[in-house]
Amino acid sequence: MTLVNLLEQLKAVTDDAVKDLLLPVRAQKGDTVTADHPAAVYKMRLPDSTSATKKAPYIIHQIVTSKDTQPSGQLEAGSAVVRSIFCVYCNDEQEGALHLLNLMERLRIRLLQDVVIGGQFELDLEAGIEVLIYPENTAPYFAGEMSTTWKMPSVERKWREWL
């Protein structure tokens, strides 16, 4: 029920949603053969941010904000905003842009189908899913982001046992 659990569940859902979408990979120094592969999914950051272009294709899920509230007379409620960053590589600019869109759509559709992940985190459909494809010309890399809001399970307070 923690933010870390939310990221772990989101990673698992994302891995499953994009596992059969094979995307181009840029040949690295010393590579003899490059094979298309699914996007790697990371939590919060890349393992090595200096190699951001070498890691494409990838998705990073980041907690942006979280908020816990308890309106008078109601149960405590929590929410978290997650930013998902997408990056793909392709020499063909039209194909690259379409690869990015396809990757983002796979996750968007999966989240709208499932709505609840890990049996405890609910996508806030009232807040919606916001998608932004970066307009900058960064070919052969293409990037975008998705913003989602999640309803967090309430935290059981210890003081209740004394009532």
C-alpha positions in Angstrom: 0.0 0.0 0.0 3.0 2.3 -0.2 4.2 4.4 -3.1 6.9 1.9 -3.7 4.3 -0.9 -4.0 2.4 1.3 -6.5 5.5 1.6 -8.6 6.1 -2.1 -8.4 2.6 -3.0 -9.5 2.7 -0.4 -12.3 5.9 -1.8 -13.5 4.4 -5.4 -13.6 1.4 -4.2 -15.5 3.5 -2.2 -17.9 5.9 -5.1 -18.6 2.9 -7.3 -19.4 1.2 -4.7 -21.6 4.3 -4.0 -23.8 6.0 -7.4 -23.8 5.1 -8.3 -27.3 5.8 -4.9 -28.9 9.3 -5.3 -30.3 11.0 -1.9 -31.0 14.3 -1.0 -32.7 17.5 -0.6 -30.7 20.4 1.6 -31.7 23.6 -0.4 -32.2 26.1 0.3 -29.5 29.9 0.3 -29.8 31.0 -3.3 -30.1 27.6 -4.7 -31.0 27.7 -7.1 -33.9 24.0 -7.8 -34.1 21.1 -5.7 -32.8 17.7 -7.3 -32.3 14.4 -5.4 -31.6 13.2 -5.9 -28.1 10.4 -4.7 -25.8 10.7 -1.5 -23.8 12.5 -1.9 -20.5 10.5 -0.5 -17.5 12.2 1.4 -14.7 11.0 2.9 -11.4 11.8 6.5 -10.6 15.0 6.8 -12.7 17.2 5.0 -15.2 20.0 3.0 -13.6 22.5 5.4 -15.4 21.0 8.7 -16.5 24.1 9.5 -18.6 23.1 6.7 -21.0 19.5 7.7 -21.6 19.9 7.4 -25.3 21.6 4.0 -25.1 18.7 2.5 -23.0 15.9 3.2 -25.6 13.3 1.9 -25.8 12.2 2.4 -22.2 9.5 3.6 -19.8 10.2 5.3 -16.5 7.4 5.5 -13.8 8.0 8.3 -11.4 6.0 9.4 -8.3 5.5 13.2 -8.8 3.3 14.0 -5.8 1.2 12.3 -3.2 -1.4 13.6 -0.9 -3.2 12.2 2.1 -6.4 13.9 3.3 -9.2 13.2 5.8 -12.3 15.4 5.3 -14.3 15.9 8.6 -16.4 12.8 9.3 -14.9 10.7 6.5 -12.2 8.1 6.2 -8.6 9.0 5.3 -7.9 9.0 1.6 -4.7 9.2 -0.3 -3.7 9.8 -3.9 -0.5 9.8 -5.9 0.3 11.3 -9.3 2.6 9.2 -11.5 4.5 10.5 -14.5 5.5 7.9 -17.0 8.2 8.9 -19.5 8.5 7.0 -22.8 11.5 6.9 -25.1 12.0 5.0 -28.4 14.6 4.9 -31.1 14.1 4.7 -34.8 16.0 6.0 -37.9 12.8 6.5 -39.8 11.1 9.6 -38.3 7.6 8.7 -39.2 8.0 5.1 -37.9 9.7 6.4 -34.8 6.8 8.7 -34.0 4.4 5.8 -34.6 6.4 3.5 -32.4 6.2 6.0 -29.6 2.5 6.4 -30.0 1.9 2.7 -30.2 3.9 2.1 -27.0 2.0 4.8 -25.1 -1.3 3.5 -26.4 -0.6 0.0 -25.2 -0.2 1.2 -21.6 -3.1 3.7 -21.8 -5.5 1.1 -23.0 -4.3 -1.5 -20.5 -4.7 0.9 -17.6 -8.2 1.8 -18.7 -9.1 -1.8 -19.0 -7.8 -2.9 -15.6 -8.5 0.3 -13.6 -7.3 -1.4 -10.4 -3.7 -2.8 -10.2 -2.3 -5.0 -7.5 -5.7 -5.4 -6.0 -5.3 -2.1 -4.1 -4.4 0.9 -6.4 -7.3 2.4 -8.4 -6.8 4.6 -11.4 -8.6 7.9 -10.7 -10.7 8.2 -13.9 -12.1 11.5 -12.7 -8.6 13.0 -12.9 -8.1 11.2 -16.2 -5.0 10.1 -18.1 -3.1 12.9 -19.7 -0.7 12.1 -22.6 1.9 14.5 -24.0 4.1 13.6 -27.0 7.1 15.9 -26.9 7.0 18.2 -30.0 10.8 18.8 -30.2 12.6 17.3 -33.1 15.0 14.9 -31.4 15.1 12.2 -34.1 16.2 9.4 -34.1 14.8 9.5 -30.5 11.2 10.1 -29.8 9.7 10.8 -26.3 6.6 11.6 -24.5 4.9 11.3 -21.1 1.7 10.2 -19.5 0.3 11.4 -16.2 -2.0 9.3 -14.1 -3.5 9.7 -10.7 -4.0 6.8 -8.4 -6.3 6.3 -5.3 -4.2 4.9 -2.5 -5.5 2.5 0.1 -6.1 4.1 3.5 -3.5 3.7 6.2 -4.7 2.0 9.3 -4.0 4.2 12.3 -2.6 2.6 15.4 -4.6 4.9 17.8 -7.9 3.3 16.7 -7.1 0.2 18.7 -7.3 2.3 21.9 -10.9 3.5 21.1 
